[in-house]
Amino acid sequence: MVELIGKFGIGLNPPSYHEIREKYLKMEVNKIDEMLQEFKDKWKRLGSDKVFEMLDEMVEKVGEENVVQVVTDNAANYKAAGQRLME
């Protein structure tokens, strides 16, 4: 990056704080969201298995008789894992 700045020369105007914070940050967030979309689709199916394993492990650790309530996110994988845990 520094080499490219040097090649451009003295007239380079760097992006403003606002451009970096708004424009470029939003561009990066959108790019990452696009990359994650394929994984998010899998999380709905496969994520509940992992969440179930983690919840089940905790219930076993504290003892089923000591569990009064499990509070989770409202995401589909947590709902599915909670349903399996209750079964």
C-alpha positions in Angstrom: 0.0 0.0 0.0 2.8 2.4 0.9 4.5 1.7 -2.4 1.4 2.5 -4.3 1.0 5.8 -2.4 4.5 6.7 -3.3 4.0 5.9 -7.0 0.9 8.1 -7.1 2.8 11.0 -5.8 2.2 14.1 -3.7 -1.3 14.8 -5.2 -2.9 11.8 -3.5 -6.0 12.8 -1.5 -6.7 10.1 1.1 -10.3 9.0 1.8 -11.9 11.0 4.6 -12.9 9.5 7.9 -16.5 9.6 6.8 -15.7 7.7 3.5 -13.8 5.0 5.4 -16.4 4.7 8.2 -19.5 4.8 5.9 -18.8 4.0 2.3 -15.9 1.5 2.5 -17.1 -0.2 5.7 -20.5 -0.8 4.1 -18.9 -2.2 1.0 -16.8 -4.7 3.1 -19.8 -5.7 5.2 -21.8 -6.4 2.0 -19.0 -8.4 0.5 -18.7 -10.5 3.7 -22.4 -11.0 3.9 -22.4 -12.3 0.3 -19.5 -14.7 1.1 -21.3 -16.0 4.3 -24.7 -16.6 2.6 -23.8 -20.1 1.5 -22.8 -20.9 5.0 -25.8 -19.4 6.6 -28.0 -21.7 4.5 -26.1 -24.7 5.9 -26.3 -23.3 9.4 -30.1 -23.7 9.4 -29.7 -27.4 8.7 -26.4 -28.3 10.4 -26.2 -25.6 13.1 -29.0 -27.1 15.2 -27.0 -30.4 15.5 -24.0 -28.5 17.0 -26.2 -26.3 19.2 -28.0 -29.4 20.5 -24.6 -31.1 21.3 -23.5 -28.0 23.2 -26.8 -27.6 25.1 -26.9 -31.3 25.9 -23.4 -31.2 27.2 -24.2 -28.4 29.6 -27.4 -30.1 30.8 -25.4 -33.2 31.5 -22.8 -31.2 33.3 -25.2 -29.4 35.7 -27.6 -32.3 35.9 -31.0 -32.6 34.1 -32.8 -32.3 37.4 -31.2 -28.9 38.0 -32.2 -27.3 34.7 -35.2 -25.1 35.1 -35.0 -23.1 31.8 -32.7 -22.7 28.8 -32.8 -19.2 27.2 -31.5 -19.0 23.6 -31.7 -17.0 20.5 -34.8 -17.2 18.4 -33.0 -18.4 15.4 -34.3 -21.6 13.6 -31.3 -23.7 14.6 -31.7 -22.8 18.3 -35.4 -23.6 18.1 -34.7 -27.0 16.6 -32.0 -27.7 19.1 -34.3 -26.7 22.0 -37.0 -29.0 20.7 -34.6 -31.9 20.5 -33.3 -31.2 24.0 -36.8 -31.2 25.4 -37.4 -34.6 23.7 
